[in-house]
Amino acid sequence: MDIGGTASRWVVVDAAGKMIDRGLCDGASGLIYDARSLARFRGAMEAVRDALPGPVSFAEFGITGAGFSHHPQIEAQVTEILGLPPERFSYASDTSLAWQAVFSGRRGHLVSAGTGSVGMSYDQNHEQVVVGGRGILVDDAGSGVWIALQALNLLFRKIDEGEGPKGAEILASAVFAALGGNTHDAMRNYVYGGDRGQIGRLAVAVAEAAREGDAIAQDLLRRAGRELARLGKTMLKRCGPAPVAFVGGVLALDPVIRAEILSELEGCEVEFPRVDAAFQAAQIAREKDKVAHDTH
């Protein structure tokens, strides 16, 4: 299962590695700090439990906001809802899962840009290096949430100046339609009453405005591309030359984002692979299940 802030995907394979079933459910996060985030995580687990074609022998999870250290709350929920004891499942960050899906067996640097953004690689000593990815309140530059919050900040500052969204009318129309209005209450209900996945979906409205010719929206998307390229540059500096792969939903918002990345990383080996992280997780689970059976 690949658990992201906007959506979660799951795949079931048999002992030979053949896919049996797959599905999509709501997003969640390993950042379980309150009742709402816990409910979202439980909701994703329950949706998978109800959709599975039968009992599973082993499960592997890639979880946004988790997987870098032991997380008892996550483990308790998986055991309770899916009925798997701790020795029958494992988990890592969703970025680590995506890295394995892209670079298994070779060196490389990964930039993941979805609801949040993060870069991950391995240095010359085979130690994991993570850059960015500190959450929407600190960084996650270039991500869907970052694009959305940058747009909101820009629009409301224009409104505060008393001339309405002058010069950004197309962007304002798209964003405020998605937001449900341009009032303080509409903004608070959407941003503070929702979750990071909901905020990130506003980036789609920014992309729509860019396609309709809004210069400010287009500039925001170019800035997002530069921020994502910065993560790649940082890993190249710290970990040495290797291909840099960019994955995630932000890349599909508008071609200008990819173009900006390629421009910023001119002369470097850049990839935009299609990644099936949930299928990769199922294959990892199959291998770990085999090892567990062989051990016993």
Protein Blocks (a to p, Z undefined) as FASTA:
>chain_A
ZZdfkbccdddddfkopafbdcddddddfbdfbfklmmmmmmmmmmmmmmpgbdcfbdcd
ddehihjaccfklmmmmmmmnopafklgccddfklmmmmmmmgoiacddddddfbccddd
ddfkopacdeejiojklnogoiaklmmmmmmmmmmmmmmnonajghilmmmmmmmmmnop
abfklmmmmmmmmcfklmmmmmmmmmmmmmnopaklmmmmmmmmmmmmmmmmmmmmmnop
addddedjklmmpmklmmmmmmmmgoiacddddddfklmmmmmmmmmmmmmmmmZZ
